[in-house]
Amino acid sequence: MVTNTKGTQVLEKLSNGNGNKPKTLEDWLQKMKPQLERALPKHVNPDRILRIALTTIRTTPKLRSCEPMSFLAALMQSAQLGLEPNTPLGEAYIIPYNSKTGMKAQFQIGYKGIIGLAQNTGLYRSIYAHEIYGNDKFSYQLGLNKDLIHIPAEEPEGEPTYFYAVYHLLNGGYDFVVWSKKKIEKHRDQYSKSAKFEDSAWQTDFNAMAKKTTLISLLKYAPKSIELSRQLAMDETVKKEIAPNMDEVPAEEFDITPIKEEPEKIDKQTGEVTQQELDEVEKAVNKKEQPGSSYNNPIKTNLKSKVISQAEDFLAP
């Protein structure tokens, strides 16, 4: 029987005094390879998963700063679903997000991944999603005779104004949903914690996220297997354990916060202290002096003048 591998247990085992505790995310992948192999489906090649993981790290360097077990758990979710993360296929993504407890790696299913998982159930003849541009021929109606017509223009103009998703069942049934761009933006602002950050998929590929939103809405009441429901529940989660069934591992609650970029103190081209750093030094020593405060001390006043003088001399050409 294979049990769950928790991050705390791994740290205890690796911190046994032998000095071999992993230092990089790549080291973690090698150290955790046996646990990954035990939790992977039999038809999945562990070496291929490791190659995909290394490629993911190279294409998304910020993942190196993430809590290792959150990355490994996201990688395992992707592997168990049969979706390749962070590739042009757009099936799944492992996204680094900052939180109050440090950087975490979040697993996200792309809209193409949702389509693939739905088709794997054997219930659907086809399932797809598209955007509508202003010069497309588009109309739809609801009621007793639902219908949708979309004839794309040869040259799309402007930004998409609507998005829709459709499924056709093997038994002949079908359904669709249509969302305006404004409705999607409202939904995004209400439910996405990460939408306002520059690394968010909403910022880098709005159309893909809009199509994903319509697909999730479409599948909400569509015929689907219990397995598909569990798979979709793994979307946009952070986990800290590795298990044979990642859908059974509880997700960690965390607050996404923007990554604070440290300003450059030295100009990389000239090797000199930046003007911004000089301004910070001057701001620190020129803070408003309150009556009776220690800043009125003549010694500290002289020290302030000396610091400014040295900084100016350093920056002088």
CYANA upper distance limits for C-alpha pairs under 8 A (distance plus 0.5 A):
  2 VAL  CA     38 ARG  CA      7.51
  2 VAL  CA     39 ALA  CA      7.85
  2 VAL  CA    243 ALA  CA      8.09
  2 VAL  CA    244 PRO  CA      7.53
  3 THR  CA    243 ALA  CA      7.05
  3 THR  CA    244 PRO  CA      8.29
  4 ASN  CA    241 GLU  CA      6.85
  4 ASN  CA    242 ILE  CA      6.03
  4 ASN  CA    243 ALA  CA      5.05
  4 ASN  CA    244 PRO  CA      8.01
  5 THR  CA      9 GLN  CA      7.52
  5 THR  CA     10 VAL  CA      7.71
  5 THR  CA     35 GLN  CA      7.91
  5 THR  CA    241 GLU  CA      5.89
  5 THR  CA    242 ILE  CA      5.45
  5 THR  CA    243 ALA  CA      6.94
  6 LYS  CA     10 VAL  CA      6.87
  6 LYS  CA     69 MET  CA      8.46
  6 LYS  CA    240 LYS  CA      6.88
  6 LYS  CA    241 GLU  CA      4.99
  6 LYS  CA    242 ILE  CA      7.10
  7 GLY  CA     11 LEU  CA      6.76
  7 GLY  CA     69 MET  CA      6.15
  7 GLY  CA    240 LYS  CA      6.44
  7 GLY  CA    241 GLU  CA      6.65
  8 THR  CA     12 GLU  CA      6.80
  9 GLN  CA     13 LYS  CA      6.78
 10 VAL  CA     14 LEU  CA      6.62
 11 LEU  CA     15 SER  CA      6.38
 12 GLU  CA     16 ASN  CA      7.32
 14 LEU  CA     20 ASN  CA      7.43
 14 LEU  CA     21 LYS  CA      5.71
 14 LEU  CA     22 PRO  CA      8.35
 15 SER  CA     19 GLY  CA      7.93
 15 SER  CA     20 ASN  CA      8.38
 15 SER  CA     21 LYS  CA      6.67
 22 PRO  CA     27 ASP  CA      5.59
 22 PRO  CA     28 TRP  CA      5.90
 22 PRO  CA     31 LYS  CA      7.78
 23 LYS  CA     27 ASP  CA      6.82
 23 LYS  CA     28 TRP  CA      8.01
 24 THR  CA     28 TRP  CA      6.91
 24 THR  CA     64 ARG  CA      7.58
 25 LEU  CA     29 LEU  CA      6.89
 25 LEU  CA     64 ARG  CA      6.23
 25 LEU  CA     68 PRO  CA      6.70
 26 GLU  CA     30 GLN  CA      7.12
 26 GLU  CA     54 LEU  CA      7.53
 27 ASP  CA     31 LYS  CA      6.68
 28 TRP  CA     32 MET  CA      6.37
 28 TRP  CA     68 PRO  CA      7.47
 29 LEU  CA     33 LYS  CA      6.43
 29 LEU  CA     50 LEU  CA      7.61
 29 LEU  CA     72 LEU  CA      8.14
 32 MET  CA     36 LEU  CA      6.66
 33 LYS  CA     37 GLU  CA      6.60
 33 LYS  CA     46 PRO  CA      8.26
 34 PRO  CA     38 ARG  CA      6.90
 35 GLN  CA     39 ALA  CA      6.91
 35 GLN  CA    242 ILE  CA      8.32
 36 LEU  CA     40 LEU  CA      6.60
 36 LEU  CA     46 PRO  CA      7.86
 36 LEU  CA     76 MET  CA      7.96
 36 LEU  CA    242 ILE  CA      8.04
 37 GLU  CA     46 PRO  CA      6.35
 38 ARG  CA    244 PRO  CA      7.91
 39 ALA  CA     76 MET  CA      8.40
 39 ALA  CA    242 ILE  CA      7.50
 39 ALA  CA    243 ALA  CA      6.00
 39 ALA  CA    244 PRO  CA      4.73
 39 ALA  CA    245 ASN  CA      8.21
 40 LEU  CA     44 VAL  CA      6.92
 40 LEU  CA     46 PRO  CA      7.95
 40 LEU  CA     76 MET  CA      7.79
 40 LEU  CA     79 ALA  CA      7.71
 40 LEU  CA     80 GLN  CA      6.96
 40 LEU  CA    244 PRO  CA      6.93
 41 PRO  CA     80 GLN  CA      6.95
 41 PRO  CA    244 PRO  CA      8.08
 44 VAL  CA     48 ARG  CA      8.44
 44 VAL  CA     49 ILE  CA      8.31
 44 VAL  CA     79 ALA  CA      8.05
 45 ASN  CA     49 ILE  CA      7.05
 46 PRO  CA     50 LEU  CA      6.78
 47 ASP  CA     51 ARG  CA      6.77
 48 ARG  CA     52 ILE  CA      6.71
 49 ILE  CA     53 ALA  CA      6.58
 49 ILE  CA     79 ALA  CA      7.57
 50 LEU  CA     54 LEU  CA      6.70
 51 ARG  CA     55 THR  CA      6.73
 52 ILE  CA     56 THR  CA      6.59
 52 ILE  CA     84 GLU  CA      7.93
 52 ILE  CA     85 PRO  CA      8.18
 53 ALA  CA     57 ILE  CA      6.78
 53 ALA  CA     75 LEU  CA      7.56
 54 LEU  CA     58 ARG  CA      6.78
 55 THR  CA     59 THR  CA      6.68
 56 THR  CA     60 THR  CA      6.48
 56 THR  CA     85 PRO  CA      7.55
 56 THR  CA     86 ASN  CA      6.46
 56 THR  CA     87 THR  CA      8.43
 56 THR  CA     94 ILE  CA      8.48
 57 ILE  CA     61 PRO  CA      5.97
 57 ILE  CA     62 LYS  CA      8.32
 57 ILE  CA     63 LEU  CA      6.52
 57 ILE  CA     64 ARG  CA      7.29
 59 THR  CA     86 ASN  CA      8.27
 62 LYS  CA     66 CYS  CA      7.77
 62 LYS  CA     96 PRO  CA      6.85
 63 LEU  CA     71 PHE  CA      7.99
 63 LEU  CA     95 ILE  CA      7.94
 63 LEU  CA     96 PRO  CA      5.98
 63 LEU  CA    105 ALA  CA      7.32
 65 SER  CA    103 MET  CA      6.77
 66 CYS  CA     70 SER  CA      7.73
 66 CYS  CA     71 PHE  CA      7.38
 66 CYS  CA     96 PRO  CA      7.06
 66 CYS  CA     97 TYR  CA      8.47
 66 CYS  CA    102 GLY  CA      7.84
 66 CYS  CA    103 MET  CA      4.95
 66 CYS  CA    104 LYS  CA      5.38
 66 CYS  CA    105 ALA  CA      6.44
 67 GLU  CA     71 PHE  CA      7.21
 67 GLU  CA    102 GLY  CA      7.78
 67 GLU  CA    103 MET  CA      6.50
 67 GLU  CA    104 LYS  CA      6.02
 67 GLU  CA    105 ALA  CA      7.66
 68 PRO  CA     72 LEU  CA      6.77
 69 MET  CA     73 ALA  CA      6.43
 69 MET  CA    239 LYS  CA      8.25
 69 MET  CA    240 LYS  CA      5.75
 69 MET  CA    241 GLU  CA      7.27
 70 SER  CA     74 ALA  CA      6.67
 70 SER  CA    104 LYS  CA      6.46
 70 SER  CA    105 ALA  CA      5.78
 70 SER  CA    106 GLN  CA      7.79
 70 SER  CA    238 VAL  CA      6.76
 70 SER  CA    239 LYS  CA      6.03
 70 SER  CA    240 LYS  CA      5.49
 70 SER  CA    241 GLU  CA      8.18
 71 PHE  CA     75 LEU  CA      6.60
 71 PHE  CA     94 ILE  CA      8.01
 71 PHE  CA    104 LYS  CA      7.85
 71 PHE  CA    105 ALA  CA      5.53
 71 PHE  CA    106 GLN  CA      8.03
 72 LEU  CA     76 MET  CA      6.61
 72 LEU  CA    242 ILE  CA      7.92
 73 ALA  CA     77 GLN  CA      6.72
 73 ALA  CA    238 VAL  CA      8.29
 73 ALA  CA    239 LYS  CA      6.29
 73 ALA  CA    240 LYS  CA      6.53
 73 ALA  CA    241 GLU  CA      6.45
 73 ALA  CA    242 ILE  CA      6.04
 73 ALA  CA    246 MET  CA      8.41
 74 ALA  CA     78 SER  CA      6.80
 74 ALA  CA     94 ILE  CA      6.95
 74 ALA  CA    105 ALA  CA      7.29
 74 ALA  CA    106 GLN  CA      6.90
 74 ALA  CA    107 PHE  CA      5.48
 74 ALA  CA    238 VAL  CA      7.60
 74 ALA  CA    239 LYS  CA      7.54
 75 LEU  CA     79 ALA  CA      6.70
 75 LEU  CA     85 PRO  CA      8.27
 75 LEU  CA     94 ILE  CA      7.94
 75 LEU  CA    107 PHE  CA      8.28
 76 MET  CA     80 GLN  CA      6.55
 76 MET  CA    242 ILE  CA      7.50
 76 MET  CA    246 MET  CA      7.82
 77 GLN  CA     81 LEU  CA      6.77
 77 GLN  CA    107 PHE  CA      7.93
 77 GLN  CA    234 MET  CA      8.13
 77 GLN  CA    246 MET  CA      6.41
 77 GLN  CA    247 ASP  CA      8.35
 78 SER  CA     82 GLY  CA      6.73
 78 SER  CA     83 LEU  CA      5.70
 78 SER  CA     84 GLU  CA      6.94
 78 SER  CA     85 PRO  CA      7.09
 78 SER  CA     92 ALA  CA      7.42
 78 SER  CA    107 PHE  CA      8.06
 79 ALA  CA     83 LEU  CA      6.55
 79 ALA  CA     84 GLU  CA      7.60
 80 GLN  CA    245 ASN  CA      8.42
 80 GLN  CA    246 MET  CA      8.15
 81 LEU  CA    117 LEU  CA      8.32
 81 LEU  CA    231 GLN  CA      7.83
 83 LEU  CA     91 GLU  CA      6.17
 83 LEU  CA     92 ALA  CA      6.51
 83 LEU  CA    113 GLY  CA      7.12
 84 GLU  CA     89 LEU  CA      8.15
 84 GLU  CA     91 GLU  CA      6.66
 84 GLU  CA     92 ALA  CA      6.58
 84 GLU  CA     93 TYR  CA      8.47
 85 PRO  CA     90 GLY  CA      8.08
 85 PRO  CA     91 GLU  CA      7.02
 85 PRO  CA     92 ALA  CA      5.01
 85 PRO  CA     93 TYR  CA      5.09
 85 PRO  CA     94 ILE  CA      6.78
 86 ASN  CA     90 GLY  CA      7.47
 86 ASN  CA     91 GLU  CA      8.38
 86 ASN  CA     92 ALA  CA      6.80
 86 ASN  CA     93 TYR  CA      5.33
 86 ASN  CA     94 ILE  CA      7.11
 87 THR  CA     91 GLU  CA      8.13
 87 THR  CA     92 ALA  CA      8.42
 89 LEU  CA    112 LYS  CA      8.13
 90 GLY  CA    110 GLY  CA      6.17
 90 GLY  CA    111 TYR  CA      7.85
 90 GLY  CA    112 LYS  CA      6.49
 90 GLY  CA    113 GLY  CA      7.54
 91 GLU  CA    109 ILE  CA      6.75
 91 GLU  CA    110 GLY  CA      5.29
 91 GLU  CA    111 TYR  CA      7.29
 91 GLU  CA    112 LYS  CA      5.56
 91 GLU  CA    113 GLY  CA      4.46
 91 GLU  CA    114 ILE  CA      8.08
 92 ALA  CA    107 PHE  CA      8.00
 92 ALA  CA    108 GLN  CA      6.16
 92 ALA  CA    109 ILE  CA      4.84
 92 ALA  CA    110 GLY  CA      5.28
 92 ALA  CA    113 GLY  CA      6.65
 93 TYR  CA    107 PHE  CA      6.50
 93 TYR  CA    108 GLN  CA      5.57
 93 TYR  CA    109 ILE  CA      6.81
 93 TYR  CA    110 GLY  CA      7.41
 94 ILE  CA    105 ALA  CA      6.59
 94 ILE  CA    106 GLN  CA      6.05
 94 ILE  CA    107 PHE  CA      5.33
 94 ILE  CA    108 GLN  CA      6.79
 95 ILE  CA    105 ALA  CA      5.95
 95 ILE  CA    106 GLN  CA      5.64
 95 ILE  CA    107 PHE  CA      7.05
 95 ILE  CA    108 GLN  CA      7.93
 96 PRO  CA    103 MET  CA      7.13
 96 PRO  CA    104 LYS  CA      6.21
 96 PRO  CA    105 ALA  CA      5.07
 96 PRO  CA    106 GLN  CA      6.82
 97 TYR  CA    103 MET  CA      6.12
 97 TYR  CA    104 LYS  CA      5.86
 97 TYR  CA    105 ALA  CA      6.76
 97 TYR  CA    106 GLN  CA      7.58
 97 TYR  CA    256 ILE  CA      6.82
 97 TYR  CA    257 THR  CA      7.95
 97 TYR  CA    258 PRO  CA      8.34
 97 TYR  CA    259 ILE  CA      8.26
 98 ASN  CA    102 GLY  CA      6.36
 98 ASN  CA    103 MET  CA      4.84
 98 ASN  CA    104 LYS  CA      6.71
 98 ASN  CA    256 ILE  CA      6.18
 98 ASN  CA    257 THR  CA      5.84
 98 ASN  CA    258 PRO  CA      6.69
 98 ASN  CA    259 ILE  CA      6.25
 99 SER  CA    103 MET  CA      6.32
 99 SER  CA    104 LYS  CA      7.53
 99 SER  CA    254 PHE  CA      6.99
 99 SER  CA    255 ASP  CA      5.95
 99 SER  CA    256 ILE  CA      5.25
 99 SER  CA    257 THR  CA      5.64
 99 SER  CA    258 PRO  CA      8.41
100 LYS  CA    254 PHE  CA      8.19
100 LYS  CA    255 ASP  CA      7.15
100 LYS  CA    256 ILE  CA      8.01
100 LYS  CA    257 THR  CA      7.50
104 LYS  CA    238 VAL  CA      7.61
105 ALA  CA    238 VAL  CA      6.95
106 GLN  CA    236 GLU  CA      6.57
106 GLN  CA    237 THR  CA      6.07
106 GLN  CA    238 VAL  CA      5.31
106 GLN  CA    239 LYS  CA      8.41
107 PHE  CA    234 MET  CA      8.07
107 PHE  CA    235 ASP  CA      6.79
107 PHE  CA    236 GLU  CA      5.79
107 PHE  CA    237 THR  CA      6.06
107 PHE  CA    238 VAL  CA      6.95
108 GLN  CA    234 MET  CA      8.33
108 GLN  CA    235 ASP  CA      5.43
108 GLN  CA    236 GLU  CA      5.11
108 GLN  CA    237 THR  CA      7.66
109 ILE  CA    113 GLY  CA      6.30
109 ILE  CA    114 ILE  CA      7.16
109 ILE  CA    232 LEU  CA      8.40
109 ILE  CA    235 ASP  CA      5.97
109 ILE  CA    236 GLU  CA      7.78
110 GLY  CA    114 ILE  CA      6.94
110 GLY  CA    208 ALA  CA      8.11
110 GLY  CA    209 MET  CA      8.16
110 GLY  CA    212 LYS  CA      7.28
111 TYR  CA    115 ILE  CA      6.90
111 TYR  CA    208 ALA  CA      7.04
111 TYR  CA    209 MET  CA      7.62
111 TYR  CA    211 LYS  CA      6.94
111 TYR  CA    212 LYS  CA      4.91
111 TYR  CA    215 LEU  CA      7.80
112 LYS  CA    116 GLY  CA      6.73
113 GLY  CA    117 LEU  CA      6.66
114 ILE  CA    118 ALA  CA      6.65
114 ILE  CA    212 LYS  CA      8.18
114 ILE  CA    215 LEU  CA      8.17
114 ILE  CA    232 LEU  CA      8.12
115 ILE  CA    119 GLN  CA      6.70
115 ILE  CA    127 ILE  CA      6.83
115 ILE  CA    128 TYR  CA      7.35
116 GLY  CA    120 ASN  CA      6.75
117 LEU  CA    121 THR  CA      7.42
117 LEU  CA    228 LEU  CA      7.33
118 ALA  CA    122 GLY  CA      8.27
118 ALA  CA    123 LEU  CA      8.24
118 ALA  CA    124 TYR  CA      7.62
118 ALA  CA    127 ILE  CA      8.31
118 ALA  CA    224 LYS  CA      8.18
118 ALA  CA    228 LEU  CA      7.34
119 GLN  CA    123 LEU  CA      7.47
119 GLN  CA    124 TYR  CA      6.26
119 GLN  CA    125 ARG  CA      8.12
119 GLN  CA    126 SER  CA      7.80
119 GLN  CA    127 ILE  CA      8.00
121 THR  CA    224 LYS  CA      7.90
121 THR  CA    225 SER  CA      7.23
121 THR  CA    228 LEU  CA      7.79
123 LEU  CA    169 LEU  CA      6.40
123 LEU  CA    170 LEU  CA      6.48
123 LEU  CA    223 PRO  CA      8.23
123 LEU  CA    224 LYS  CA      7.82
124 TYR  CA    167 TYR  CA      7.40
124 TYR  CA    168 HIS  CA      6.32
124 TYR  CA    169 LEU  CA      4.81
124 TYR  CA    170 LEU  CA      5.92
125 ARG  CA    167 TYR  CA      8.16
125 ARG  CA    168 HIS  CA      5.92
125 ARG  CA    169 LEU  CA      5.66
125 ARG  CA    170 LEU  CA      5.44
126 SER  CA    167 TYR  CA      6.22
126 SER  CA    168 HIS  CA      5.75
126 SER  CA    169 LEU  CA      7.56
127 ILE  CA    165 ALA  CA      7.99
127 ILE  CA    166 VAL  CA      6.14
127 ILE  CA    167 TYR  CA      4.70
127 ILE  CA    168 HIS  CA      6.84
128 TYR  CA    165 ALA  CA      6.17
128 TYR  CA    166 VAL  CA      6.05
128 TYR  CA    167 TYR  CA      7.11
128 TYR  CA    215 LEU  CA      8.38
129 ALA  CA    163 PHE  CA      7.84
129 ALA  CA    164 TYR  CA      6.07
129 ALA  CA    165 ALA  CA      4.58
129 ALA  CA    166 VAL  CA      6.83
129 ALA  CA    211 LYS  CA      6.22
129 ALA  CA    212 LYS  CA      8.50
129 ALA  CA    214 THR  CA      7.96
129 ALA  CA    215 LEU  CA      7.37
130 HIS  CA    163 PHE  CA      6.29
130 HIS  CA    164 TYR  CA      6.14
130 HIS  CA    165 ALA  CA      7.06
130 HIS  CA    211 LYS  CA      7.09
131 GLU  CA    160 PRO  CA      6.43
131 GLU  CA    161 THR  CA      8.10
131 GLU  CA    162 TYR  CA      6.44
131 GLU  CA    163 PHE  CA      4.88
131 GLU  CA    164 TYR  CA      7.06
131 GLU  CA    207 ASN  CA      7.83
131 GLU  CA    211 LYS  CA      7.85
132 ILE  CA    136 ASP  CA      6.92
132 ILE  CA    138 PHE  CA      7.97
132 ILE  CA    150 HIS  CA      8.48
132 ILE  CA    152 PRO  CA      8.04
132 ILE  CA    160 PRO  CA      5.71
132 ILE  CA    161 THR  CA      6.35
132 ILE  CA    162 TYR  CA      5.48
132 ILE  CA    163 PHE  CA      6.33
132 ILE  CA    164 TYR  CA      8.50
133 TYR  CA    152 PRO  CA      8.26
133 TYR  CA    153 ALA  CA      8.45
133 TYR  CA    156 PRO  CA      6.47
133 TYR  CA    157 GLU  CA      6.84
133 TYR  CA    158 GLY  CA      7.41
133 TYR  CA    159 GLU  CA      6.80
133 TYR  CA    160 PRO  CA      4.91
133 TYR  CA    161 THR  CA      6.23
133 TYR  CA    162 TYR  CA      7.69
134 GLY  CA    156 PRO  CA      8.08
134 GLY  CA    157 GLU  CA      6.86
134 GLY  CA    158 GLY  CA      7.46
134 GLY  CA    159 GLU  CA      8.05
134 GLY  CA    160 PRO  CA      7.27
134 GLY  CA    161 THR  CA      6.90
135 ASN  CA    152 PRO  CA      8.36
135 ASN  CA    153 ALA  CA      6.60
135 ASN  CA    156 PRO  CA      7.06
135 ASN  CA    157 GLU  CA      6.77
136 ASP  CA    150 HIS  CA      7.64
136 ASP  CA    151 ILE  CA      6.46
136 ASP  CA    152 PRO  CA      5.21
136 ASP  CA    153 ALA  CA      5.32
136 ASP  CA    156 PRO  CA      7.82
137 LYS  CA    149 ILE  CA      8.08
137 LYS  CA    150 HIS  CA      6.18
137 LYS  CA    151 ILE  CA      5.42
137 LYS  CA    152 PRO  CA      6.80
137 LYS  CA    153 ALA  CA      7.73
138 PHE  CA    148 LEU  CA      8.16
138 PHE  CA    149 ILE  CA      6.00
138 PHE  CA    150 HIS  CA      4.99
138 PHE  CA    151 ILE  CA      6.87
139 SER  CA    148 LEU  CA      6.41
139 SER  CA    149 ILE  CA      5.78
139 SER  CA    150 HIS  CA      7.21
140 TYR  CA    146 LYS  CA      7.99
140 TYR  CA    147 ASP  CA      5.92
140 TYR  CA    148 LEU  CA      4.66
140 TYR  CA    149 ILE  CA      6.63
141 GLN  CA    145 ASN  CA      8.02
141 GLN  CA    146 LYS  CA      5.96
141 GLN  CA    147 ASP  CA      5.85
141 GLN  CA    148 LEU  CA      7.07
142 LEU  CA    146 LYS  CA      4.98
142 LEU  CA    147 ASP  CA      7.24
152 PRO  CA    156 PRO  CA      8.18
160 PRO  CA    181 LYS  CA      7.73
161 THR  CA    180 SER  CA      6.54
161 THR  CA    181 LYS  CA      5.79
162 TYR  CA    178 VAL  CA      7.50
162 TYR  CA    179 TRP  CA      6.26
162 TYR  CA    180 SER  CA      4.78
162 TYR  CA    181 LYS  CA      5.83
163 PHE  CA    178 VAL  CA      6.36
163 PHE  CA    179 TRP  CA      5.88
163 PHE  CA    180 SER  CA      6.78
163 PHE  CA    181 LYS  CA      7.55
163 PHE  CA    210 ALA  CA      7.40
163 PHE  CA    211 LYS  CA      6.89
163 PHE  CA    214 THR  CA      7.56
164 TYR  CA    176 PHE  CA      7.52
164 TYR  CA    177 VAL  CA      6.02
164 TYR  CA    178 VAL  CA      4.83
164 TYR  CA    179 TRP  CA      6.65
164 TYR  CA    211 LYS  CA      7.51
164 TYR  CA    214 THR  CA      6.55
164 TYR  CA    215 LEU  CA      8.44
165 ALA  CA    176 PHE  CA      6.00
165 ALA  CA    177 VAL  CA      6.08
165 ALA  CA    178 VAL  CA      7.34
165 ALA  CA    211 LYS  CA      7.65
165 ALA  CA    214 THR  CA      6.18
165 ALA  CA    215 LEU  CA      6.04
165 ALA  CA    218 LEU  CA      7.10
166 VAL  CA    174 TYR  CA      7.86
166 VAL  CA    175 ASP  CA      6.36
166 VAL  CA    176 PHE  CA      4.78
166 VAL  CA    177 VAL  CA      7.31
166 VAL  CA    215 LEU  CA      8.37
166 VAL  CA    218 LEU  CA      7.84
167 TYR  CA    174 TYR  CA      5.98
167 TYR  CA    175 ASP  CA      6.23
167 TYR  CA    176 PHE  CA      7.01
168 HIS  CA    172 GLY  CA      7.12
168 HIS  CA    173 GLY  CA      6.39
168 HIS  CA    174 TYR  CA      4.85
168 HIS  CA    175 ASP  CA      7.44
169 LEU  CA    173 GLY  CA      5.55
169 LEU  CA    174 TYR  CA      6.38
175 ASP  CA    218 LEU  CA      8.22
176 PHE  CA    218 LEU  CA      6.89
177 VAL  CA    214 THR  CA      7.16
177 VAL  CA    217 SER  CA      7.86
177 VAL  CA    218 LEU  CA      6.40
178 VAL  CA    214 THR  CA      7.71
179 TRP  CA    183 LYS  CA      6.65
179 TRP  CA    184 ILE  CA      7.06
179 TRP  CA    214 THR  CA      7.35
180 SER  CA    184 ILE  CA      6.91
181 LYS  CA    185 GLU  CA      6.66
181 LYS  CA    210 ALA  CA      8.47
182 LYS  CA    186 LYS  CA      6.68
183 LYS  CA    187 HIS  CA      6.67
184 ILE  CA    188 ARG  CA      6.52
184 ILE  CA    210 ALA  CA      6.96
184 ILE  CA    213 THR  CA      7.96
185 GLU  CA    189 ASP  CA      6.64
186 LYS  CA    190 GLN  CA      6.70
187 HIS  CA    191 TYR  CA      6.59
187 HIS  CA    192 SER  CA      8.43
188 ARG  CA    192 SER  CA      5.76
188 ARG  CA    195 ALA  CA      7.39
189 ASP  CA    193 LYS  CA      8.45
189 ASP  CA    195 ALA  CA      7.57
193 LYS  CA    255 ASP  CA      8.44
193 LYS  CA    256 ILE  CA      7.10
194 SER  CA    200 SER  CA      6.33
194 SER  CA    256 ILE  CA      7.06
195 ALA  CA    200 SER  CA      6.04
195 ALA  CA    201 ALA  CA      7.89
195 ALA  CA    202 TRP  CA      5.96
195 ALA  CA    203 GLN  CA      7.35
196 LYS  CA    200 SER  CA      7.66
196 LYS  CA    202 TRP  CA      8.42
196 LYS  CA    203 GLN  CA      7.96
197 PHE  CA    203 GLN  CA      7.86
197 PHE  CA    258 PRO  CA      7.04
198 GLU  CA    203 GLN  CA      6.39
198 GLU  CA    204 THR  CA      7.99
199 ASP  CA    203 GLN  CA      7.38
199 ASP  CA    204 THR  CA      7.56
200 SER  CA    204 THR  CA      6.99
201 ALA  CA    205 ASP  CA      5.88
201 ALA  CA    206 PHE  CA      7.21
201 ALA  CA    209 MET  CA      7.32
202 TRP  CA    206 PHE  CA      5.17
202 TRP  CA    209 MET  CA      6.62
205 ASP  CA    209 MET  CA      7.08
206 PHE  CA    210 ALA  CA      6.57
207 ASN  CA    211 LYS  CA      6.73
208 ALA  CA    212 LYS  CA      6.70
209 MET  CA    213 THR  CA      6.64
210 ALA  CA    214 THR  CA      6.97
211 LYS  CA    215 LEU  CA      6.71
212 LYS  CA    216 ILE  CA      6.71
213 THR  CA    217 SER  CA      6.77
214 THR  CA    218 LEU  CA      6.55
215 LEU  CA    219 LEU  CA      6.65
216 ILE  CA    220 LYS  CA      6.63
217 SER  CA    221 TYR  CA      8.45
218 LEU  CA    222 ALA  CA      7.12
219 LEU  CA    223 PRO  CA      8.06
219 LEU  CA    224 LYS  CA      8.15
224 LYS  CA    228 LEU  CA      6.89
224 LYS  CA    229 SER  CA      7.63
225 SER  CA    229 SER  CA      7.02
226 ILE  CA    230 ARG  CA      6.83
227 GLU  CA    231 GLN  CA      6.67
228 LEU  CA    232 LEU  CA      6.64
229 SER  CA    233 ALA  CA      6.79
230 ARG  CA    234 MET  CA      7.40
230 ARG  CA    247 ASP  CA      6.63
231 GLN  CA    235 ASP  CA      8.06
231 GLN  CA    247 ASP  CA      7.13
233 ALA  CA    247 ASP  CA      8.02
234 MET  CA    247 ASP  CA      6.76
237 THR  CA    251 ALA  CA      6.28
237 THR  CA    252 GLU  CA      7.75
238 VAL  CA    251 ALA  CA      6.03
238 VAL  CA    252 GLU  CA      5.98
238 VAL  CA    253 GLU  CA      8.10
239 LYS  CA    249 VAL  CA      7.64
239 LYS  CA    250 PRO  CA      7.28
239 LYS  CA    251 ALA  CA      5.45
239 LYS  CA    252 GLU  CA      6.06
240 LYS  CA    251 ALA  CA      8.38
240 LYS  CA    252 GLU  CA      7.93
241 GLU  CA    249 VAL  CA      7.32
242 ILE  CA    246 MET  CA      7.33
242 ILE  CA    249 VAL  CA      8.36
243 ALA  CA    249 VAL  CA      7.66
245 ASN  CA    249 VAL  CA      7.82
264 GLU  CA    274 THR  CA      7.82
264 GLU  CA    277 GLU  CA      8.31
265 LYS  CA    273 VAL  CA      6.31
265 LYS  CA    274 THR  CA      6.15
265 LYS  CA    276 GLN  CA      8.04
265 LYS  CA    277 GLU  CA      5.99
266 ILE  CA    271 GLY  CA      6.42
266 ILE  CA    272 GLU  CA      6.00
266 ILE  CA    273 VAL  CA      5.02
266 ILE  CA    274 THR  CA      5.98
267 ASP  CA    271 GLY  CA      5.66
267 ASP  CA    272 GLU  CA      5.90
267 ASP  CA    273 VAL  CA      6.60
267 ASP  CA    274 THR  CA      6.14
268 LYS  CA    272 GLU  CA      8.35
272 GLU  CA    314 PHE  CA      8.50
272 GLU  CA    315 LEU  CA      7.27
273 VAL  CA    277 GLU  CA      7.06
273 VAL  CA    278 LEU  CA      7.60
273 VAL  CA    314 PHE  CA      8.35
273 VAL  CA    315 LEU  CA      7.20
274 THR  CA    278 LEU  CA      6.99
275 GLN  CA    279 ASP  CA      6.61
276 GLN  CA    280 GLU  CA      6.80
277 GLU  CA    281 VAL  CA      6.84
278 LEU  CA    282 GLU  CA      6.65
278 LEU  CA    311 ALA  CA      7.31
279 ASP  CA    283 LYS  CA      6.43
280 GLU  CA    284 ALA  CA      6.60
281 VAL  CA    285 VAL  CA      6.93
281 VAL  CA    308 ILE  CA      8.25
282 GLU  CA    286 ASN  CA      6.32
282 GLU  CA    308 ILE  CA      6.99
283 LYS  CA    287 LYS  CA      6.60
285 VAL  CA    304 LYS  CA      6.29
286 ASN  CA    304 LYS  CA      8.22
289 GLU  CA    293 SER  CA      7.23
289 GLU  CA    295 TYR  CA      6.39
289 GLU  CA    296 ASN  CA      7.46
290 GLN  CA    295 TYR  CA      8.18
291 PRO  CA    296 ASN  CA      8.09
292 GLY  CA    296 ASN  CA      7.36
293 SER  CA    297 ASN  CA      8.45
294 SER  CA    300 LYS  CA      8.35
295 TYR  CA    300 LYS  CA      6.68
295 TYR  CA    301 THR  CA      7.20
296 ASN  CA    300 LYS  CA      7.84
296 ASN  CA    301 THR  CA      7.25
297 ASN  CA    301 THR  CA      6.75
298 PRO  CA    302 ASN  CA      6.65
299 ILE  CA    303 LEU  CA      6.73
300 LYS  CA    304 LYS  CA      6.61
301 THR  CA    305 SER  CA      6.99
302 ASN  CA    306 LYS  CA      6.68
303 LEU  CA    307 VAL  CA      6.69
304 LYS  CA    308 ILE  CA      6.87
305 SER  CA    309 SER  CA      6.56
306 LYS  CA    310 GLN  CA      6.59
307 VAL  CA    311 ALA  CA      6.67
308 ILE  CA    312 GLU  CA      6.63
309 SER  CA    313 ASP  CA      6.63
310 GLN  CA    314 PHE  CA      6.62
311 ALA  CA    315 LEU  CA      6.87
312 GLU  CA    316 ALA  CA      6.60
